[in-house]
Amino acid sequence: QVQLVESGGGLVQPGGSLRLSCAASGILFTISNMGWYRQAPGEQRELVATVTVDDTTNYADSVKGRFTISRDNAKDTVYLQMNSLKPEDTAVYYCNSPYKGGALFASWGQGTQVSVSS
């Protein structure tokens, strides 16, 4: 049974930082590409960062240079370090495994809320 548990969100001022974590279970984490998605109110869920099994990373243009994705295979955990946060980063953040323009796992976690506001 796939379980993805996101944590680390919160309320932060513009320019601040947060580090999100996603603990995975029930998957073969070491052979899974992983990604962070976000969904703002009234918007579709979008993929913002990916890390492959060989640690190659990719980012959406909107977060490039500010966010860093990483993984710890010993802990089956993927991280998202978010710096220089902007109000437009406000969203619920989720992790999953990117696949063919969508996500591999049908079961999503509860997500973690990130709110950027002064």
N, C-alpha and C positions, 0 to 999 in steps of 0.2 A: 504494500500500500504506500503510494507516494505521499510524502508529507514535506511541505515547504513552509518554514516558519521564519517570517521576517521580523526584524526588530531594529531599534535604534533611531526611529523617527522622533520628531518633536517640533517645537516651535522655536524658530531661530530668527534673528534679525538679518536683514540683507547684509551680505558680506561675510556672514558666519559660516560655520562648518558643521557637518554631521557625518557620522560613519554608520552606515547600515550593514546589518548582517543577515544572512539567510542560511539557516541550518537545514540541510536536506537529509531525508531518510527514505528508505524504500527504493532508491535508485542506485545505479552504478555510477557514482559521482565521478570517479576518476576517468571515465570514458565519456562523460557528458559535457558538451559545450554548455556554458551557463550564461545567463543574461539578466539584466535588471530592466524592468519595464516600469512605466508610470502611467497613471490615469488621473487627469485633472477633472474637476466637475464639468459635466456636459461634453467631455471630449472622449475620443477613442483612446484605448490603451496604446502606448507607443514604446518601442524598444529604444533604450537610451545607451546601453553599454553591453558588450559581450566579451567573454573570455573563453578561448578554446581550450581543448585538453592539453595543448602545448604552450599555453599561456600567451597566445596572440590575442591582443585586445583591439576592439573597435568601438567607436563612440558616435553618437548622433552629433551633428554639427552644433546643436544647441548646447551641448555640455562639454564639447571637446576643449581640453586645456583646463577644465575646472573639476571634472570628476575622474576618479581612478577606480577601475574595477580590478579585483584580485581574488584569488582562490587559495584555500588551504585544503589540500586533498586529505591530509591526516585528520581533519575535523569535519570533512564533508560540508564545508561552509564557503560561501562566496560573499565578498564584501563590496561595498561601494563607498569610497571616500568622496565626499562632496564638499568642495571649497568654493569660496566666492559665491555663495548662494544668492539667487535672485528671487523676487516674488513669483516670477513665472515658473519657478521650479516647484511651486506648491502643487502637491499631488499625493495620491496614495501610491507607494512604491511596492512592486512585487518582483519576485525572482521566478525564473522558469528556464527551460532549455530551448533556445531558439531553434526553430525547424521550419523550413520552407515558408518563410514569411509570417509564420505564426509561432506557436509554442508546442513543444512535444508533449508535455504533460497536461492532460485535461483538468487535473485537480490543481487549483491555485490556492495559495495560502491566503491568510486574512489581510495581508499587506501591512505596511507601516506608514502612518500619515506623516508627511513632511509639510510643514507650514512655514513660509518665509514672509515675515511681516514686521514692520517697525511699530 
